[in-house]
């Protein structure tokens, strides 16, 4: 059985979040994985519909981790740290 480190899973989560239009993951630590929970920190574009963007980030991260690492997170928490123009 292989084990994927939390750091690699966090990188996958950040990559998936960055694919969502209107989202940036420029922070130093854009995501972290603790157990089977994922926390993703993002910056949203000004005018973006935050609830919709956050839901799309959750979905993308969930699907990406399942596809790339065969990991099913129990939760994907999205934290919007900032809004930029």
Buried (B, 14 or more C-beta within 10 A) or exposed (E): EEEBEBEEBBBBBBBBBBEBEBBBBEBEEBBBBEEEEBBBBBBBEEEBEEEEBBBBBBEBBBEBBEEBBEBEBEEBBBEBEEEEE
